[in-house]
């Protein structure tokens, strides 16, 4: 009997070690949540300063879900008014949440304490606000695709909610991200499969537009930078996250279980867990990386 108990303990210990090894293996995708927990428009994951993970369109369109990163369970954090549907999440320096509302031509603001939702900025000149990034001055940058005509625009939204059109007549603008030093703005075009970069000055003005990268196939969606300035891009339709160096060279491509990866964010206690939204599986996957995300 004693030998059997020892054997069982050894097997259990071995299983625990294997599970731990699997969970910490770099660049290996595994499920965070169950399938079909979200609508097909699952998008825009992000974490707040406390490390809580939020994702748009939990269970149905028009909601923001709060996801437990330990067991993959979730709950509705807020339901958006006026049939609004968000596509991305960002937090400012005060912890308020910002959401591009592609149905209402808005960027919404959520007070995280009261959960009150208000319109931060509205413009009839906006097509379908899609993705956001934010700098330390709390200036937002927004991609604004015109999917019907394969076009797009780029906006800056100054503190207080003033919208400034930075560029029109672009391709189908989608993923958008700032470099860690906030001196470079990256914007991709999903249909045209280009990634552009701009110089950004201290006032949030952009200049020196140059082609950063292009691909011959599949689409682009959300993007995030790590602390070293490497750019992680969701390759929608291919089911991978491609990682580009600050020079635009491909470092690696990380395969996922699903194909329609829509966005990603860095989180976890050390910032080295990447959470990915999958629209075909209506769930979230995750993988571990060597370099933590840049935050916000």
RAPE-V100523 format. One line per field, one symbol per residue. ss: DSSP state (H for helix, E for strand, L for the rest). phi: phi as a letter, one per 20 degrees, with the letter a starting at -180 (. if undefined). burial: # if it has 16 or more other C-alpha atoms within 10 Angstrom, else .. Layout:
BEGIN
ss = ???
phi = ???
burial = ???
END
This chain:
BEGIN
ss = LHHHHHHHHHHHHHHHHHHHHHHHLELLLEELLLLLLEEEEEEEEEELLLLLEEEEEELLLLEEEEELLLLLLEEEEEELLLLLLELLLEELLLLLEEEEELLLLEEEEELLLLLLEEEEEELLLLLEEEEEEELLLLLEEEEEEEHHHLEEEEEEEELLLEEEEEEEEELLEEEEEELLLLLEEEEEELLLLEEEEEEELLLLLEEEEEEEEELLLLLLLLEEEELLLLEEEEELLLLEEEEELLLLLEEEEEELLLLLEEEEEEELLLLLEEEEEELLLLEEEEEELLLLELLL
phi = .gfffffffffffffffffffffdffmdfbfedffmecffegalfadefenfecbemembfncdeddffecmfbbfebdfellfcecaccdefenfeccfdfedlcdecdffeemfdcefbcbfeffbgdcccbdfemeedcebfdffdlcrccdddfgoneecfebdlefffbfbbdfgemecddcddffemdddccfcefenedblfcfeabcebmddbfbbdefenfdecfefnemcdeddffenefeacdfdfedefdabbeangdmddddcecffelbcdbbecedffenl
burial = ..........................#######..#############....###############.#..#.#.#####...#########..#.##############.#....#.####...##########..##########..#########..#.#..#...###########.#.#################...#.#.....##.....########..################........################..###################.######
END
